[in-house]
Amino acid sequence: MSLSKQEIRERLKTVEQWVTTSWTAIGNAVSDDKFRYVIAIWINGDMQATRTIEFAKLAKGGSVPTNLSTLWSPIPIAPADFRQIPQGGYSIEDPVTVLEGGTRLYARVDGNSVNVTVNYWDTGV
């Protein structure tokens, strides 16, 4: 399905989640008949120490942590950092990752909780 930029803008959604040392779900699982295009992720440092955050995708019908697939290398976040993925800018037409129906985005951090905000849009199969 090919959408115009305006149609994509109308579908944009944002989810915010505090990520802990346990694998934390970010947003709902993607409906079986949809794809989720994650276009940007913002991470706030915890103002105390440098932390490392990991992102992973849970396979359809899978369990945590057995069926998690790492999306990127662990990302260091300085105490006062406000990190954007992708760095420098993002495009609604160029997602950083795509989640298929039945999958879900997860993250965990190696210390205090950090705040993560994800921008995405969904489309049908």
Jmol script that loads the backbone (N, CA, C; Angstrom):
load data "model"
ATOM      1  N   MET A   1       0.845  -1.174   0.000  1.00  0.00           N
ATOM      2  CA  MET A   1       0.000   0.000   0.000  1.00  0.00           C
ATOM      3  C   MET A   1       0.890   1.236   0.000  1.00  0.00           C
ATOM      4  N   SER A   2       0.717   2.063  -0.976  1.00  0.00           N
ATOM      5  CA  SER A   2       1.498   3.283  -1.076  1.00  0.00           C
ATOM      6  C   SER A   2       0.655   4.457  -0.571  1.00  0.00           C
ATOM      7  N   LEU A   3       1.187   5.169   0.407  1.00  0.00           N
ATOM      8  CA  LEU A   3       0.471   6.299   0.996  1.00  0.00           C
ATOM      9  C   LEU A   3       1.178   7.602   0.675  1.00  0.00           C
ATOM     10  N   SER A   4       0.410   8.669   0.575  1.00  0.00           N
ATOM     11  CA  SER A   4       1.000   9.994   0.393  1.00  0.00           C
ATOM     12  C   SER A   4       1.543  10.476   1.737  1.00  0.00           C
ATOM     13  N   LYS A   5       2.396  11.510   1.705  1.00  0.00           N
ATOM     14  CA  LYS A   5       2.912  12.078   2.945  1.00  0.00           C
ATOM     15  C   LYS A   5       1.777  12.562   3.838  1.00  0.00           C
ATOM     16  N   GLN A   6       0.764  13.148   3.255  1.00  0.00           N
ATOM     17  CA  GLN A   6      -0.378  13.635   4.034  1.00  0.00           C
ATOM     18  C   GLN A   6      -1.102  12.483   4.717  1.00  0.00           C
ATOM     19  N   GLU A   7      -1.300  11.372   4.026  1.00  0.00           N
ATOM     20  CA  GLU A   7      -1.961  10.206   4.625  1.00  0.00           C
ATOM     21  C   GLU A   7      -1.131   9.628   5.768  1.00  0.00           C
ATOM     22  N   ILE A   8       0.193   9.621   5.594  1.00  0.00           N
ATOM     23  CA  ILE A   8       1.078   9.150   6.661  1.00  0.00           C
ATOM     24  C   ILE A   8       0.976  10.081   7.857  1.00  0.00           C
ATOM     25  N   ARG A   9       1.020  11.395   7.628  1.00  0.00           N
ATOM     26  CA  ARG A   9       0.915  12.368   8.729  1.00  0.00           C
ATOM     27  C   ARG A   9      -0.363  12.156   9.538  1.00  0.00           C
ATOM     28  N   GLU A  10      -1.443  11.837   8.863  1.00  0.00           N
ATOM     29  CA  GLU A  10      -2.723  11.618   9.534  1.00  0.00           C
ATOM     30  C   GLU A  10      -2.710  10.355  10.400  1.00  0.00           C
ATOM     31  N   ARG A  11      -1.802   9.437  10.131  1.00  0.00           N
ATOM     32  CA  ARG A  11      -1.706   8.185  10.889  1.00  0.00           C
ATOM     33  C   ARG A  11      -0.647   8.221  11.987  1.00  0.00           C
ATOM     34  N   LEU A  12       0.129   9.293  12.056  1.00  0.00           N
ATOM     35  CA  LEU A  12       1.212   9.362  13.036  1.00  0.00           C
ATOM     36  C   LEU A  12       0.692   9.237  14.463  1.00  0.00           C
ATOM     37  N   LYS A  13       1.410   8.452  15.258  1.00  0.00           N
ATOM     38  CA  LYS A  13       1.081   8.261  16.666  1.00  0.00           C
ATOM     39  C   LYS A  13       2.364   8.341  17.479  1.00  0.00           C
ATOM     40  N   THR A  14       2.201   8.642  18.758  1.00  0.00           N
ATOM     41  CA  THR A  14       3.326   8.732  19.681  1.00  0.00           C
ATOM     42  C   THR A  14       3.016   7.912  20.914  1.00  0.00           C
ATOM     43  N   VAL A  15       3.996   7.183  21.385  1.00  0.00           N
ATOM     44  CA  VAL A  15       3.868   6.442  22.642  1.00  0.00           C
ATOM     45  C   VAL A  15       5.086   6.776  23.497  1.00  0.00           C
ATOM     46  N   GLU A  16       4.850   6.979  24.789  1.00  0.00           N
ATOM     47  CA  GLU A  16       5.930   7.298  25.728  1.00  0.00           C
ATOM     48  C   GLU A  16       5.955   6.218  26.800  1.00  0.00           C
ATOM     49  N   GLN A  17       7.162   5.794  27.190  1.00  0.00           N
ATOM     50  CA  GLN A  17       7.283   4.701  28.154  1.00  0.00           C
ATOM     51  C   GLN A  17       8.538   4.881  28.997  1.00  0.00           C
ATOM     52  N   TRP A  18       8.435   4.630  30.294  1.00  0.00           N
ATOM     53  CA  TRP A  18       9.616   4.557  31.152  1.00  0.00           C
ATOM     54  C   TRP A  18      10.183   3.163  31.004  1.00  0.00           C
ATOM     55  N   VAL A  19      11.440   3.068  30.608  1.00  0.00           N
ATOM     56  CA  VAL A  19      12.104   1.786  30.388  1.00  0.00           C
ATOM     57  C   VAL A  19      12.952   1.476  31.610  1.00  0.00           C
ATOM     58  N   THR A  20      12.845   0.245  32.107  1.00  0.00           N
ATOM     59  CA  THR A  20      13.539  -0.179  33.320  1.00  0.00           C
ATOM     60  C   THR A  20      14.625  -1.203  32.996  1.00  0.00           C
ATOM     61  N   THR A  21      15.174  -1.820  34.040  1.00  0.00           N
ATOM     62  CA  THR A  21      16.213  -2.830  33.849  1.00  0.00           C
ATOM     63  C   THR A  21      15.649  -4.152  33.332  1.00  0.00           C
ATOM     64  N   SER A  22      14.348  -4.335  33.418  1.00  0.00           N
ATOM     65  CA  SER A  22      13.689  -5.503  32.823  1.00  0.00           C
ATOM     66  C   SER A  22      13.241  -5.133  31.414  1.00  0.00           C
ATOM     67  N   TRP A  23      13.091  -6.127  30.559  1.00  0.00           N
ATOM     68  CA  TRP A  23      12.588  -5.849  29.218  1.00  0.00           C
ATOM     69  C   TRP A  23      11.208  -5.221  29.344  1.00  0.00           C
ATOM     70  N   THR A  24      11.052  -4.013  28.797  1.00  0.00           N
ATOM     71  CA  THR A  24       9.838  -3.215  28.920  1.00  0.00           C
ATOM     72  C   THR A  24       9.185  -3.065  27.550  1.00  0.00           C
ATOM     73  N   ALA A  25       7.897  -3.413  27.464  1.00  0.00           N
ATOM     74  CA  ALA A  25       7.159  -3.247  26.209  1.00  0.00           C
ATOM     75  C   ALA A  25       6.921  -1.772  25.944  1.00  0.00           C
ATOM     76  N   ILE A  26       7.120  -1.367  24.701  1.00  0.00           N
ATOM     77  CA  ILE A  26       6.867   0.014  24.289  1.00  0.00           C
ATOM     78  C   ILE A  26       5.695  -0.016  23.316  1.00  0.00           C
ATOM     79  N   GLY A  27       4.537   0.414  23.785  1.00  0.00           N
ATOM     80  CA  GLY A  27       3.344   0.392  22.957  1.00  0.00           C
ATOM     81  C   GLY A  27       2.724  -0.992  22.890  1.00  0.00           C
ATOM     82  N   ASN A  28       1.627  -1.078  22.167  1.00  0.00           N
ATOM     83  CA  ASN A  28       0.904  -2.334  22.004  1.00  0.00           C
ATOM     84  C   ASN A  28       1.576  -3.214  20.957  1.00  0.00           C
ATOM     85  N   ALA A  29       1.228  -4.506  21.006  1.00  0.00           N
ATOM     86  CA  ALA A  29       1.656  -5.402  19.934  1.00  0.00           C
ATOM     87  C   ALA A  29       0.974  -4.949  18.644  1.00  0.00           C
ATOM     88  N   VAL A  30       1.644  -5.128  17.537  1.00  0.00           N
ATOM     89  CA  VAL A  30       1.096  -4.745  16.232  1.00  0.00           C
ATOM     90  C   VAL A  30       0.010  -5.754  15.854  1.00  0.00           C
ATOM     91  N   SER A  31      -1.142  -5.258  15.415  1.00  0.00           N
ATOM     92  CA  SER A  31      -2.228  -6.146  14.968  1.00  0.00           C
ATOM     93  C   SER A  31      -1.727  -7.044  13.846  1.00  0.00           C
ATOM     94  N   ASP A  32      -2.263  -8.257  13.792  1.00  0.00           N
ATOM     95  CA  ASP A  32      -1.816  -9.234  12.794  1.00  0.00           C
ATOM     96  C   ASP A  32      -1.920  -8.743  11.362  1.00  0.00           C
ATOM     97  N   ASP A  33      -2.881  -7.864  11.085  1.00  0.00           N
ATOM     98  CA  ASP A  33      -3.105  -7.407   9.714  1.00  0.00           C
ATOM     99  C   ASP A  33      -2.424  -6.075   9.405  1.00  0.00           C
ATOM    100  N   LYS A  34      -1.420  -5.697  10.204  1.00  0.00           N
ATOM    101  CA  LYS A  34      -0.775  -4.395  10.033  1.00  0.00           C
ATOM    102  C   LYS A  34       0.749  -4.495  10.046  1.00  0.00           C
ATOM    103  N   PHE A  35       1.369  -3.416   9.606  1.00  0.00           N
ATOM    104  CA  PHE A  35       2.800  -3.182   9.762  1.00  0.00           C
ATOM    105  C   PHE A  35       2.936  -1.881  10.534  1.00  0.00           C
ATOM    106  N   ARG A  36       3.918  -1.804  11.430  1.00  0.00           N
ATOM    107  CA  ARG A  36       4.189  -0.571  12.181  1.00  0.00           C
ATOM    108  C   ARG A  36       5.530  -0.024  11.720  1.00  0.00           C
ATOM    109  N   TYR A  37       5.514   1.221  11.232  1.00  0.00           N
ATOM    110  CA  TYR A  37       6.711   1.896  10.762  1.00  0.00           C
ATOM    111  C   TYR A  37       7.183   2.858  11.848  1.00  0.00           C
ATOM    112  N   VAL A  38       8.244   2.482  12.538  1.00  0.00           N
ATOM    113  CA  VAL A  38       8.805   3.326  13.602  1.00  0.00           C
ATOM    114  C   VAL A  38       9.731   4.330  12.925  1.00  0.00           C
ATOM    115  N   ILE A  39       9.386   5.630  13.027  1.00  0.00           N
ATOM    116  CA  ILE A  39      10.150   6.642  12.299  1.00  0.00           C
ATOM    117  C   ILE A  39      11.150   7.388  13.163  1.00  0.00           C
ATOM    118  N   ALA A  40      10.934   7.405  14.490  1.00  0.00           N
ATOM    119  CA  ALA A  40      11.875   8.110  15.365  1.00  0.00           C
ATOM    120  C   ALA A  40      11.713   7.628  16.799  1.00  0.00           C
ATOM    121  N   ILE A  41      12.825   7.645  17.524  1.00  0.00           N
ATOM    122  CA  ILE A  41      12.847   7.292  18.945  1.00  0.00           C
ATOM    123  C   ILE A  41      13.656   8.362  19.652  1.00  0.00           C
ATOM    124  N   TRP A  42      13.124   8.867  20.767  1.00  0.00           N
ATOM    125  CA  TRP A  42      13.851   9.832  21.592  1.00  0.00           C
ATOM    126  C   TRP A  42      14.077   9.223  22.967  1.00  0.00           C
ATOM    127  N   ILE A  43      15.287   9.406  23.490  1.00  0.00           N
ATOM    128  CA  ILE A  43      15.662   8.843  24.784  1.00  0.00           C
ATOM    129  C   ILE A  43      16.208   9.970  25.654  1.00  0.00           C
ATOM    130  N   ASN A  44      15.690  10.074  26.868  1.00  0.00           N
ATOM    131  CA  ASN A  44      16.160  11.083  27.827  1.00  0.00           C
ATOM    132  C   ASN A  44      17.073  10.428  28.846  1.00  0.00           C
ATOM    133  N   GLY A  45      18.251  11.025  29.091  1.00  0.00           N
ATOM    134  CA  GLY A  45      19.131  10.547  30.146  1.00  0.00           C
ATOM    135  C   GLY A  45      18.461  10.708  31.505  1.00  0.00           C
ATOM    136  N   ASP A  46      18.961   9.997  32.510  1.00  0.00           N
ATOM    137  CA  ASP A  46      18.319  10.025  33.833  1.00  0.00           C
ATOM    138  C   ASP A  46      18.900  11.078  34.781  1.00  0.00           C
ATOM    139  N   MET A  47      19.799  11.929  34.285  1.00  0.00           N
ATOM    140  CA  MET A  47      20.419  13.024  35.052  1.00  0.00           C
ATOM    141  C   MET A  47      21.311  12.536  36.198  1.00  0.00           C
ATOM    142  N   GLN A  48      21.649  11.232  36.232  1.00  0.00           N
ATOM    143  CA  GLN A  48      22.477  10.703  37.314  1.00  0.00           C
ATOM    144  C   GLN A  48      23.768  10.053  36.826  1.00  0.00           C
ATOM    145  N   ALA A  49      23.658   9.233  35.800  1.00  0.00           N
ATOM    146  CA  ALA A  49      24.835   8.509  35.312  1.00  0.00           C
ATOM    147  C   ALA A  49      24.602   8.110  33.859  1.00  0.00           C
ATOM    148  N   THR A  50      25.687   7.769  33.172  1.00  0.00           N
ATOM    149  CA  THR A  50      25.560   7.266  31.809  1.00  0.00           C
ATOM    150  C   THR A  50      24.925   5.880  31.867  1.00  0.00           C
ATOM    151  N   ARG A  51      23.930   5.671  31.044  1.00  0.00           N
ATOM    152  CA  ARG A  51      23.226   4.394  30.969  1.00  0.00           C
ATOM    153  C   ARG A  51      23.360   3.838  29.560  1.00  0.00           C
ATOM    154  N   THR A  52      23.121   2.549  29.434  1.00  0.00           N
ATOM    155  CA  THR A  52      23.103   1.905  28.126  1.00  0.00           C
ATOM    156  C   THR A  52      21.725   1.309  27.918  1.00  0.00           C
ATOM    157  N   ILE A  53      21.125   1.610  26.771  1.00  0.00           N
ATOM    158  CA  ILE A  53      19.793   1.095  26.464  1.00  0.00           C
ATOM    159  C   ILE A  53      19.880   0.150  25.277  1.00  0.00           C
ATOM    160  N   GLU A  54      19.087  -0.913  25.341  1.00  0.00           N
ATOM    161  CA  GLU A  54      19.004  -1.888  24.259  1.00  0.00           C
ATOM    162  C   GLU A  54      17.567  -1.923  23.740  1.00  0.00           C
ATOM    163  N   PHE A  55      17.413  -2.076  22.436  1.00  0.00           N
ATOM    164  CA  PHE A  55      16.100  -2.215  21.822  1.00  0.00           C
ATOM    165  C   PHE A  55      16.023  -3.576  21.136  1.00  0.00           C
ATOM    166  N   ALA A  56      14.841  -4.204  21.218  1.00  0.00           N
ATOM    167  CA  ALA A  56      14.651  -5.512  20.597  1.00  0.00           C
ATOM    168  C   ALA A  56      13.213  -5.642  20.118  1.00  0.00           C
ATOM    169  N   LYS A  57      13.010  -6.600  19.220  1.00  0.00           N
ATOM    170  CA  LYS A  57      11.681  -6.889  18.681  1.00  0.00           C
ATOM    171  C   LYS A  57      11.281  -8.279  19.164  1.00  0.00           C
ATOM    172  N   LEU A  58      10.066  -8.367  19.734  1.00  0.00           N
ATOM    173  CA  LEU A  58       9.537  -9.659  20.159  1.00  0.00           C
ATOM    174  C   LEU A  58       8.846 -10.324  18.974  1.00  0.00           C
ATOM    175  N   ALA A  59       9.232 -11.563  18.701  1.00  0.00           N
ATOM    176  CA  ALA A  59       8.646 -12.311  17.585  1.00  0.00           C
ATOM    177  C   ALA A  59       7.171 -12.607  17.843  1.00  0.00           C
ATOM    178  N   LYS A  60       6.421 -12.756  16.776  1.00  0.00           N
ATOM    179  CA  LYS A  60       4.996 -13.071  16.866  1.00  0.00           C
ATOM    180  C   LYS A  60       4.798 -14.350  17.681  1.00  0.00           C
ATOM    181  N   GLY A  61       3.954 -14.272  18.700  1.00  0.00           N
ATOM    182  CA  GLY A  61       3.664 -15.435  19.538  1.00  0.00           C
ATOM    183  C   GLY A  61       4.798 -15.826  20.468  1.00  0.00           C
ATOM    184  N   GLY A  62       5.864 -15.019  20.502  1.00  0.00           N
ATOM    185  CA  GLY A  62       7.029 -15.344  21.307  1.00  0.00           C
ATOM    186  C   GLY A  62       6.897 -14.882  22.748  1.00  0.00           C
ATOM    187  N   SER A  63       7.909 -15.245  23.543  1.00  0.00           N
ATOM    188  CA  SER A  63       7.930 -14.838  24.941  1.00  0.00           C
ATOM    189  C   SER A  63       9.224 -14.086  25.239  1.00  0.00           C
ATOM    190  N   VAL A  64       9.157 -13.248  26.269  1.00  0.00           N
ATOM    191  CA  VAL A  64      10.310 -12.444  26.689  1.00  0.00           C
ATOM    192  C   VAL A  64      11.070 -13.237  27.730  1.00  0.00           C
ATOM    193  N   PRO A  65      12.383 -13.341  27.710  1.00  0.00           N
ATOM    194  CA  PRO A  65      13.320 -12.795  26.729  1.00  0.00           C
ATOM    195  C   PRO A  65      13.686 -13.766  25.616  1.00  0.00           C
ATOM    196  N   THR A  66      13.111 -14.966  25.629  1.00  0.00           N
ATOM    197  CA  THR A  66      13.494 -16.030  24.707  1.00  0.00           C
ATOM    198  C   THR A  66      13.422 -15.628  23.243  1.00  0.00           C
ATOM    199  N   ASN A  67      12.354 -14.933  22.846  1.00  0.00           N
ATOM    200  CA  ASN A  67      12.118 -14.650  21.432  1.00  0.00           C
ATOM    201  C   ASN A  67      12.343 -13.198  21.057  1.00  0.00           C
ATOM    202  N   LEU A  68      13.307 -12.542  21.696  1.00  0.00           N
ATOM    203  CA  LEU A  68      13.651 -11.158  21.361  1.00  0.00           C
ATOM    204  C   LEU A  68      14.805 -11.125  20.373  1.00  0.00           C
ATOM    205  N   SER A  69      14.698 -10.264  19.368  1.00  0.00           N
ATOM    206  CA  SER A  69      15.773 -10.054  18.394  1.00  0.00           C
ATOM    207  C   SER A  69      16.300  -8.637  18.571  1.00  0.00           C
ATOM    208  N   THR A  70      17.587  -8.505  18.846  1.00  0.00           N
ATOM    209  CA  THR A  70      18.189  -7.192  19.037  1.00  0.00           C
ATOM    210  C   THR A  70      18.102  -6.382  17.752  1.00  0.00           C
ATOM    211  N   LEU A  71      17.688  -5.108  17.890  1.00  0.00           N
ATOM    212  CA  LEU A  71      17.570  -4.243  16.717  1.00  0.00           C
ATOM    213  C   LEU A  71      18.870  -3.511  16.404  1.00  0.00           C
ATOM    214  N   TRP A  72      19.560  -2.999  17.427  1.00  0.00           N
ATOM    215  CA  TRP A  72      20.803  -2.258  17.234  1.00  0.00           C
ATOM    216  C   TRP A  72      21.757  -2.592  18.360  1.00  0.00           C
ATOM    217  N   SER A  73      23.015  -2.203  18.200  1.00  0.00           N
ATOM    218  CA  SER A  73      23.979  -2.327  19.294  1.00  0.00           C
ATOM    219  C   SER A  73      23.494  -1.482  20.463  1.00  0.00           C
ATOM    220  N   PRO A  74      23.849  -1.850  21.711  1.00  0.00           N
ATOM    221  CA  PRO A  74      23.455  -1.032  22.862  1.00  0.00           C
ATOM    222  C   PRO A  74      23.877   0.427  22.672  1.00  0.00           C
ATOM    223  N   ILE A  75      23.016   1.344  23.110  1.00  0.00           N
ATOM    224  CA  ILE A  75      23.222   2.774  22.888  1.00  0.00           C
ATOM    225  C   ILE A  75      23.519   3.453  24.219  1.00  0.00           C
ATOM    226  N   PRO A  76      24.702   4.094  24.360  1.00  0.00           N
ATOM    227  CA  PRO A  76      24.997   4.816  25.604  1.00  0.00           C
ATOM    228  C   PRO A  76      24.239   6.143  25.651  1.00  0.00           C
ATOM    229  N   ILE A  77      23.701   6.461  26.836  1.00  0.00           N
ATOM    230  CA  ILE A  77      22.954   7.695  27.041  1.00  0.00           C
ATOM    231  C   ILE A  77      23.587   8.425  28.225  1.00  0.00           C
ATOM    232  N   ALA A  78      24.183   9.585  27.953  1.00  0.00           N
ATOM    233  CA  ALA A  78      24.800  10.395  29.019  1.00  0.00           C
ATOM    234  C   ALA A  78      23.713  10.928  29.952  1.00  0.00           C
ATOM    235  N   PRO A  79      24.074  11.311  31.187  1.00  0.00           N
ATOM    236  CA  PRO A  79      23.072  11.755  32.166  1.00  0.00           C
ATOM    237  C   PRO A  79      22.143  12.851  31.666  1.00  0.00           C
ATOM    238  N   ALA A  80      22.676  13.853  30.998  1.00  0.00           N
ATOM    239  CA  ALA A  80      21.850  14.975  30.530  1.00  0.00           C
ATOM    240  C   ALA A  80      21.529  14.861  29.042  1.00  0.00           C
ATOM    241  N   ASP A  81      21.725  13.683  28.470  1.00  0.00           N
ATOM    242  CA  ASP A  81      21.544  13.482  27.030  1.00  0.00           C
ATOM    243  C   ASP A  81      20.070  13.432  26.647  1.00  0.00           C
ATOM    244  N   PHE A  82      19.784  13.922  25.472  1.00  0.00           N
ATOM    245  CA  PHE A  82      18.487  13.769  24.822  1.00  0.00           C
ATOM    246  C   PHE A  82      18.809  13.223  23.446  1.00  0.00           C
ATOM    247  N   ARG A  83      18.757  11.914  23.293  1.00  0.00           N
ATOM    248  CA  ARG A  83      19.214  11.227  22.088  1.00  0.00           C
ATOM    249  C   ARG A  83      18.058  10.955  21.138  1.00  0.00           C
ATOM    250  N   GLN A  84      18.306  11.182  19.866  1.00  0.00           N
ATOM    251  CA  GLN A  84      17.315  10.884  18.833  1.00  0.00           C
ATOM    252  C   GLN A  84      17.844   9.788  17.932  1.00  0.00           C
ATOM    253  N   ILE A  85      16.984   8.836  17.605  1.00  0.00           N
ATOM    254  CA  ILE A  85      17.291   7.798  16.627  1.00  0.00           C
ATOM    255  C   ILE A  85      16.284   7.968  15.499  1.00  0.00           C
ATOM    256  N   PRO A  86      16.709   8.204  14.289  1.00  0.00           N
ATOM    257  CA  PRO A  86      18.091   8.345  13.828  1.00  0.00           C
ATOM    258  C   PRO A  86      18.656   9.713  14.214  1.00  0.00           C
ATOM    259  N   GLN A  87      19.961   9.758  14.366  1.00  0.00           N
ATOM    260  CA  GLN A  87      20.614  11.012  14.737  1.00  0.00           C
ATOM    261  C   GLN A  87      20.507  12.011  13.591  1.00  0.00           C
ATOM    262  N   GLY A  88      20.312  13.273  13.957  1.00  0.00           N
ATOM    263  CA  GLY A  88      20.327  14.343  12.972  1.00  0.00           C
ATOM    264  C   GLY A  88      18.991  14.691  12.347  1.00  0.00           C
ATOM    265  N   GLY A  89      18.086  13.759  12.249  1.00  0.00           N
ATOM    266  CA  GLY A  89      16.791  14.048  11.645  1.00  0.00           C
ATOM    267  C   GLY A  89      16.117  12.758  11.237  1.00  0.00           C
ATOM    268  N   TYR A  90      14.841  12.850  10.926  1.00  0.00           N
ATOM    269  CA  TYR A  90      14.105  11.665  10.518  1.00  0.00           C
ATOM    270  C   TYR A  90      13.125  12.007   9.409  1.00  0.00           C
ATOM    271  N   SER A  91      12.645  10.967   8.755  1.00  0.00           N
ATOM    272  CA  SER A  91      11.686  11.127   7.668  1.00  0.00           C
ATOM    273  C   SER A  91      10.508  10.199   7.917  1.00  0.00           C
ATOM    274  N   ILE A  92       9.299  10.692   7.717  1.00  0.00           N
ATOM    275  CA  ILE A  92       8.126   9.838   7.907  1.00  0.00           C
ATOM    276  C   ILE A  92       8.065   8.718   6.876  1.00  0.00           C
ATOM    277  N   GLU A  93       8.839   8.851   5.806  1.00  0.00           N
ATOM    278  CA  GLU A  93       8.846   7.832   4.755  1.00  0.00           C
ATOM    279  C   GLU A  93      10.031   6.872   4.856  1.00  0.00           C
ATOM    280  N   ASP A  94      10.896   7.076   5.835  1.00  0.00           N
ATOM    281  CA  ASP A  94      12.105   6.254   5.975  1.00  0.00           C
ATOM    282  C   ASP A  94      12.220   5.769   7.419  1.00  0.00           C
ATOM    283  N   PRO A  95      11.504   4.692   7.782  1.00  0.00           N
ATOM    284  CA  PRO A  95      11.487   4.241   9.173  1.00  0.00           C
ATOM    285  C   PRO A  95      12.834   3.692   9.639  1.00  0.00           C
ATOM    286  N   VAL A  96      13.064   3.771  10.960  1.00  0.00           N
ATOM    287  CA  VAL A  96      14.284   3.191  11.535  1.00  0.00           C
ATOM    288  C   VAL A  96      14.128   1.690  11.711  1.00  0.00           C
ATOM    289  N   THR A  97      12.879   1.233  11.850  1.00  0.00           N
ATOM    290  CA  THR A  97      12.582  -0.194  11.871  1.00  0.00           C
ATOM    291  C   THR A  97      11.115  -0.400  11.531  1.00  0.00           C
ATOM    292  N   VAL A  98      10.805  -1.599  11.070  1.00  0.00           N
ATOM    293  CA  VAL A  98       9.430  -1.965  10.745  1.00  0.00           C
ATOM    294  C   VAL A  98       9.063  -3.183  11.581  1.00  0.00           C
ATOM    295  N   LEU A  99       7.922  -3.101  12.244  1.00  0.00           N
ATOM    296  CA  LEU A  99       7.414  -4.213  13.044  1.00  0.00           C
ATOM    297  C   LEU A  99       6.259  -4.866  12.285  1.00  0.00           C
ATOM    298  N   GLU A 100       6.360  -6.166  12.085  1.00  0.00           N
ATOM    299  CA  GLU A 100       5.324  -6.895  11.373  1.00  0.00           C
ATOM    300  C   GLU A 100       4.188  -7.233  12.333  1.00  0.00           C
ATOM    301  N   GLY A 101       3.043  -7.625  11.769  1.00  0.00           N
ATOM    302  CA  GLY A 101       1.896  -8.016  12.576  1.00  0.00           C
ATOM    303  C   GLY A 101       2.268  -9.060  13.620  1.00  0.00           C
ATOM    304  N   GLY A 102       1.791  -8.847  14.838  1.00  0.00           N
ATOM    305  CA  GLY A 102       2.047  -9.787  15.927  1.00  0.00           C
ATOM    306  C   GLY A 102       3.340  -9.543  16.679  1.00  0.00           C
ATOM    307  N   THR A 103       4.176  -8.616  16.223  1.00  0.00           N
ATOM    308  CA  THR A 103       5.438  -8.344  16.915  1.00  0.00           C
ATOM    309  C   THR A 103       5.270  -7.135  17.828  1.00  0.00           C
ATOM    310  N   ARG A 104       6.305  -6.861  18.639  1.00  0.00           N
ATOM    311  CA  ARG A 104       6.223  -5.758  19.604  1.00  0.00           C
ATOM    312  C   ARG A 104       7.623  -5.247  19.899  1.00  0.00           C
ATOM    313  N   LEU A 105       7.734  -3.941  20.137  1.00  0.00           N
ATOM    314  CA  LEU A 105       9.004  -3.293  20.456  1.00  0.00           C
ATOM    315  C   LEU A 105       9.249  -3.363  21.963  1.00  0.00           C
ATOM    316  N   TYR A 106      10.471  -3.726  22.345  1.00  0.00           N
ATOM    317  CA  TYR A 106      10.881  -3.795  23.748  1.00  0.00           C
ATOM    318  C   TYR A 106      12.197  -3.056  23.922  1.00  0.00           C
ATOM    319  N   ALA A 107      12.469  -2.645  25.166  1.00  0.00           N
ATOM    320  CA  ALA A 107      13.759  -2.024  25.501  1.00  0.00           C
ATOM    321  C   ALA A 107      14.079  -2.314  26.958  1.00  0.00           C
ATOM    322  N   ARG A 108      15.365  -2.207  27.299  1.00  0.00           N
ATOM    323  CA  ARG A 108      15.791  -2.285  28.694  1.00  0.00           C
ATOM    324  C   ARG A 108      17.038  -1.431  28.855  1.00  0.00           C
ATOM    325  N   VAL A 109      17.259  -0.976  30.085  1.00  0.00           N
ATOM    326  CA  VAL A 109      18.377  -0.093  30.387  1.00  0.00           C
ATOM    327  C   VAL A 109      19.161  -0.696  31.545  1.00  0.00           C
ATOM    328  N   ASP A 110      20.433  -0.358  31.644  1.00  0.00           N
ATOM    329  CA  ASP A 110      21.295  -0.973  32.652  1.00  0.00           C
ATOM    330  C   ASP A 110      21.364  -0.216  33.979  1.00  0.00           C
ATOM    331  N   GLY A 111      20.402   0.614  34.276  1.00  0.00           N
ATOM    332  CA  GLY A 111      20.409   1.351  35.547  1.00  0.00           C
ATOM    333  C   GLY A 111      19.035   1.925  35.802  1.00  0.00           C
ATOM    334  N   ASN A 112      18.992   3.132  36.358  1.00  0.00           N
ATOM    335  CA  ASN A 112      17.703   3.784  36.593  1.00  0.00           C
ATOM    336  C   ASN A 112      16.867   3.817  35.324  1.00  0.00           C
ATOM    337  N   SER A 113      15.581   4.018  35.506  1.00  0.00           N
ATOM    338  CA  SER A 113      14.665   4.128  34.366  1.00  0.00           C
ATOM    339  C   SER A 113      15.004   5.342  33.514  1.00  0.00           C
ATOM    340  N   VAL A 114      14.819   5.198  32.214  1.00  0.00           N
ATOM    341  CA  VAL A 114      14.934   6.328  31.303  1.00  0.00           C
ATOM    342  C   VAL A 114      13.630   6.433  30.521  1.00  0.00           C
ATOM    343  N   ASN A 115      13.319   7.638  30.088  1.00  0.00           N
ATOM    344  CA  ASN A 115      12.103   7.886  29.345  1.00  0.00           C
ATOM    345  C   ASN A 115      12.360   7.745  27.854  1.00  0.00           C
ATOM    346  N   VAL A 116      11.504   6.991  27.181  1.00  0.00           N
ATOM    347  CA  VAL A 116      11.613   6.760  25.739  1.00  0.00           C
ATOM    348  C   VAL A 116      10.305   7.165  25.076  1.00  0.00           C
ATOM    349  N   THR A 117      10.420   7.921  23.989  1.00  0.00           N
ATOM    350  CA  THR A 117       9.261   8.316  23.198  1.00  0.00           C
ATOM    351  C   THR A 117       9.446   7.778  21.781  1.00  0.00           C
ATOM    352  N   VAL A 118       8.405   7.155  21.243  1.00  0.00           N
ATOM    353  CA  VAL A 118       8.471   6.542  19.919  1.00  0.00           C
ATOM    354  C   VAL A 118       7.380   7.140  19.027  1.00  0.00           C
ATOM    355  N   ASN A 119       7.764   7.572  17.837  1.00  0.00           N
ATOM    356  CA  ASN A 119       6.822   8.022  16.813  1.00  0.00           C
ATOM    357  C   ASN A 119       6.703   6.924  15.766  1.00  0.00           C
ATOM    358  N   TYR A 120       5.466   6.635  15.371  1.00  0.00           N
ATOM    359  CA  TYR A 120       5.235   5.561  14.403  1.00  0.00           C
ATOM    360  C   TYR A 120       3.928   5.785  13.657  1.00  0.00           C
ATOM    361  N   TRP A 121       3.750   4.987  12.630  1.00  0.00           N
ATOM    362  CA  TRP A 121       2.466   4.922  11.932  1.00  0.00           C
ATOM    363  C   TRP A 121       2.234   3.502  11.482  1.00  0.00           C
ATOM    364  N   ASP A 122       0.965   3.120  11.434  1.00  0.00           N
ATOM    365  CA  ASP A 122       0.578   1.759  11.043  1.00  0.00           C
ATOM    366  C   ASP A 122      -0.103   1.778   9.685  1.00  0.00           C
ATOM    367  N   THR A 123       0.011   0.665   8.994  1.00  0.00           N
ATOM    368  CA  THR A 123      -0.696   0.487   7.734  1.00  0.00           C
ATOM    369  C   THR A 123      -1.153  -0.959   7.630  1.00  0.00           C
ATOM    370  N   GLY A 124      -2.219  -1.197   6.878  1.00  0.00           N
ATOM    371  CA  GLY A 124      -2.727  -2.541   6.683  1.00  0.00           C
ATOM    372  C   GLY A 124      -1.876  -3.334   5.699  1.00  0.00           C
ATOM    373  N   VAL A 125      -2.050  -4.638   5.744  1.00  0.00           N
ATOM    374  CA  VAL A 125      -1.296  -5.529   4.860  1.00  0.00           C
ATOM    375  C   VAL A 125      -1.858  -5.452   3.470  1.00  0.00           C
TER     376      VAL A 125
END
end "model"
wireframe off; spacefill off
backbone 0.3
color backbone group
